[in-house]
Every structure is written in C-alpha cells, then in structure tokens.
C-alpha cells in the first residue's frame, strides 16, 4: 500500500477507536481540519513534518503512523504459499501461519502423495503436535509405536520425539497440522 494511504488508514482507525473528531485532532496536532480531512481520505500526501505533528499530537511513534496496522484477521490463499517439500516432492508442507514470537504455535497444511514418507527429527523440548486427517489415511510412527489414522481422525502427541508420517495408501493424504512450542 502507498505511504499516504497507510497514513490515511491509521489516522482514520485511531480516530474511530478513540472517538476523536477531526476538530479535536486538529487542536491536538496543530494541523488544520481541512488538511487532516484530505490526508485521512488519502487525497493528499502529507509532508514528513505534518506526519511528525500528527504523531506528536497523538503521542504515537512516527513509524506507527507509517506502518500498516495489524488487522483483526489474516487471510491466506494456498496459491500464495511456497510449499516446503521432502521425499522428492511427494511430501509438501504449506506454512499457512508460520511461527511468530508473539504466538507459541504454527499452522500447516500437509499433502502426502501415495508412498510418501517423512522421518521427522524431534522438535523443541516440550513441543506438541496436533493433526487432523482431512482426506486419505496415514501411518504414524511415534518412536516405537505405530498408529493408523483415517479420514477425520485426529492425533495429538509430544513432538519432541522422533516421528514419521507414511502414506501407504493409493490416494493423496491431506492433513491439517498445528505445532505448539509452549
């Protein structure tokens, strides 16, 4: 998004959240009401000095007015994700929501072609993995245990152990996966 559109959106969101009129914003910042109105509509590109006046008047950091605000939602489209592949491309992991410092988990969509095998190293100590078989079937090896899961089955396990995913079936297996690092 263009710089002035980001500033416009941030001013608008701040005003709505804090129930501040353009007139009050003008008094707080020393920027005229008509200029603020044009900036907020995205019709004009504010100068750096004007952005400083607005940020100082609102007691916000300069960069916060120029950074895209966090949204209440994040939409991810599969076609926009570059999968991580293993086993000659037979095992594909799509990181829909990769790890963030503010969250303790990551969310993946996994595709296993017939015959696909992934031998996974233990994850971080205390980590836990939850999977749901969306389609197909899966053979899971958890150290010395072997479990068979079919469509709509789910499994949660301590993932700080060696584990393997195997598709012994004739059809693709689709999995929803969450890894929680606690």
C-alpha positions in Angstrom: 0.0 0.0 0.0 1.2 3.5 -0.8 2.7 5.6 2.1 -0.1 8.2 2.1 -2.8 5.5 2.0 -1.3 3.8 5.1 -1.1 7.1 7.0 -4.7 7.9 6.0 -5.9 4.5 7.2 -4.0 4.7 10.5 -5.4 8.2 11.3 -8.9 7.1 10.5 -8.6 3.9 12.6 -7.1 5.9 15.5 -9.9 8.5 15.4 -12.6 5.9 15.3 -11.1 3.8 18.1 -10.6 6.8 20.3 -13.8 8.6 19.2 -11.9 11.8 18.3 -13.4 14.3 15.8 -11.3 15.9 13.1 -11.7 19.2 15.0 -10.3 17.7 18.2 -7.5 16.1 16.2 -6.7 19.5 14.7 -6.4 21.0 18.2 -4.1 18.2 19.4 -1.8 18.3 16.4 -1.8 21.9 15.1 -2.8 20.6 11.6 -5.8 22.2 10.1 -9.1 20.3 10.0 -9.3 20.6 6.2 -5.7 19.2 5.8 -6.5 16.3 8.2 -9.7 15.6 6.2 -7.7 15.4 2.9 -5.0 13.3 4.5 -7.5 10.9 6.0 -9.3 10.5 2.7 -6.0 9.7 1.0 -6.4 12.7 -1.3 -3.1 14.3 -0.4 0.4 13.1 0.5 1.4 14.6 3.9 4.8 16.0 4.4 7.2 14.4 6.9 6.7 17.5 9.2 2.9 17.0 9.1 3.3 13.3 10.0 5.5 14.4 12.9 2.9 16.9 14.1 0.2 14.3 14.0 2.2 11.6 15.7 3.4 14.0 18.4 -0.1 15.3 19.0 -1.5 11.8 19.3 1.6 10.7 21.4 2.3 8.0 18.9 5.6 6.9 17.4 6.3 8.4 14.0 6.7 5.0 12.4 3.4 3.7 13.8 1.5 6.2 11.5 3.5 4.9 8.6 3.3 1.2 9.3 0.4 -0.9 8.2 -1.8 -1.5 11.2 -2.4 -5.1 12.4 -5.7 -6.4 11.3 -8.2 -8.4 13.3 -7.8 -11.1 10.7 -5.3 -12.5 8.3 -6.4 -14.2 5.0 -4.0 -16.7 3.4 -4.5 -18.2 0.0 -2.9 -21.5 -0.8 -1.7 -20.4 -4.1 0.3 -17.6 -2.4 2.3 -20.1 -0.3 5.5 -21.7 -1.4 5.5 -25.3 0.0 8.4 -26.9 1.7 9.0 -30.3 0.0 10.6 -33.6 1.0 10.8 -37.1 -0.4 11.3 -36.0 -4.0 8.3 -33.7 -3.8 5.9 -36.4 -2.5 5.6 -34.6 0.9 4.5 -31.0 0.8 4.1 -28.7 3.8 2.3 -25.3 3.3 3.1 -23.0 6.2 -0.2 -21.1 6.5 0.7 -19.4 9.8 4.5 -19.7 10.4 5.9 -19.2 13.9 5.7 -15.7 15.4 7.4 -14.5 18.6 4.0 -13.4 20.0 2.4 -16.8 19.4 3.6 -20.2 20.6 2.4 -22.2 17.6 2.5 -22.6 13.8 -0.2 -23.9 11.5 0.4 -26.1 8.4 -1.5 -27.8 5.6 0.3 -31.0 4.5 0.0 -33.2 1.4 1.4 -36.7 1.1 1.3 -38.4 -2.2 0.9 -42.2 -2.2 4.2 -43.7 -1.0 5.4 -40.5 0.7 7.5 -40.9 3.8 8.8 -38.2 6.1 11.0 -39.1 9.0 10.9 -36.1 11.3 13.6 -35.2 13.9 12.4 -34.4 17.4 11.1 -30.8 17.7 12.0 -28.5 20.6 11.6 -29.9 24.1 8.0 -29.7 25.4 6.6 -29.2 21.9 3.3 -30.8 21.0 1.8 -31.6 17.6 -1.9 -31.9 16.6 -3.0 -33.3 13.3 -6.4 -34.0 11.7 -6.6 -36.2 8.6 -8.7 -34.3 6.2 -8.5 -36.9 3.4 -6.9 -40.3 2.9 -5.0 -42.3 5.5 -1.8 -42.0 7.4 0.6 -44.4 9.3 2.3 -42.5 12.1 5.4 -43.8 13.9 6.0 -42.3 17.3 9.3 -43.8 18.5 8.3 -47.5 18.9 4.5 -47.1 18.4 2.7 -47.4 15.0 -0.7 -45.8 14.7 -3.1 -45.9 11.7 -5.3 -42.9 11.1 -8.0 -42.5 8.5 -10.1 -39.6 7.2 -11.4 -37.3 10.0 -9.2 -39.0 12.7 -7.1 -36.7 14.9 -3.9 -37.2 16.9 -2.1 -35.1 19.4 1.4 -36.1 20.6 4.6 -34.9 22.2 6.6 -34.0 19.2 10.0 -33.8 21.0 10.5 -37.4 19.9 11.4 -38.9 16.5 8.2 -39.4 14.5 7.3 -40.4 10.9 4.5 -39.8 8.5 3.8 -42.5 5.9 1.1 -42.7 3.2 0.8 -46.4 2.4 -2.5 -45.8 0.6 -3.3 -45.4 -3.1 -4.6 -41.8 -2.7 -3.3 -38.5 -1.6 -3.4 -37.8 2.2 -4.3 -34.3 3.3 -3.5 -33.1 6.9 -4.2 -30.1 9.0 -1.3 -29.6 11.5 -0.6 -27.4 14.4 2.8 -27.4 16.3 2.7 -25.8 19.7 6.0 -24.9 21.2 4.6 -23.9 24.6 
